[in-house]
């Protein structure tokens, strides 16, 4: 190799390697961030593995009846409304 005589000759491939590694690292981070974002958005839309919908005006105090069902670990009342 003539790298010791012409040090700038190897600068191009080294620069390309550094850029490729940097882009790969950024892509891995972006992919992980996007995946977590999709999981969070799905959790936000669903809210829970099981949703109990009531028609009309439901009383949030009915959660104690649902909590008494066998296998239910947690119950949380939630309200959803339309924004004009």
C-alpha positions in Angstrom: 0.0 0.0 0.0 1.1 3.5 -0.6 -1.0 4.9 2.3 2.1 6.2 4.1 3.1 8.1 0.9 -0.3 9.3 -0.1 -2.5 9.6 3.0 -5.4 11.3 1.3 -5.8 8.4 -1.1 -7.5 6.3 1.6 -9.6 9.2 2.8 -12.5 8.5 0.4 -13.1 4.9 1.3 -12.7 5.7 5.0 -15.2 8.6 4.7 -17.7 6.3 3.0 -17.2 3.7 5.7 -17.8 6.2 8.4 -20.9 7.6 6.7 -22.3 4.1 6.1 -21.8 3.2 9.8 -23.4 6.4 10.9 -26.4 5.9 8.7 -26.8 2.3 9.8 -26.7 3.4 13.5 -29.2 6.1 12.8 -31.5 3.7 10.9 -31.4 1.2 13.8 -32.4 4.0 16.3 -35.1 5.4 14.0 -36.5 1.9 13.4 -36.7 1.2 17.2 -38.3 4.6 17.8 -40.9 4.0 15.0 -41.7 0.6 16.3 -42.2 1.9 19.9 -44.3 4.8 18.5 -46.6 2.3 16.7 -47.0 0.3 19.8 -47.8 3.4 21.9 -50.4 4.6 19.3 -52.1 1.2 19.2 -52.2 1.1 23.0 -53.7 4.6 23.1 -56.4 3.7 20.5 -57.3 0.4 22.2 -56.9 1.6 25.8 -57.0 -1.9 27.2 -57.2 -5.5 26.1 -60.9 -5.5 26.8 -63.3 -2.5 26.6 -66.8 -2.5 28.0 -69.0 0.0 26.1 -72.2 1.2 27.5 -75.0 2.9 25.6 -76.4 6.1 26.8 -75.1 7.8 29.8 -73.3 5.2 31.9 -72.3 5.8 35.5 -68.5 5.6 36.0 -69.3 4.0 39.4 -70.3 0.7 37.7 -66.6 -0.3 37.6 -67.0 -2.2 40.9 -69.5 -4.6 39.2 -67.0 -5.2 36.4 -64.1 -5.6 38.9 -66.0 -8.4 40.6 -65.8 -10.6 37.5 -63.5 -13.6 37.8 -60.1 -13.0 36.2 -60.4 -9.2 36.1 -57.3 -7.6 37.7 -57.8 -3.9 37.2 -60.7 -1.7 36.1 -60.5 2.0 35.2 -63.4 4.2 34.2 -62.9 6.3 31.1 -64.9 8.9 29.3 -64.7 9.8 25.6 -66.3 12.9 24.0 -66.2 14.6 20.7 -64.4 17.9 20.4 -66.4 20.4 18.3 
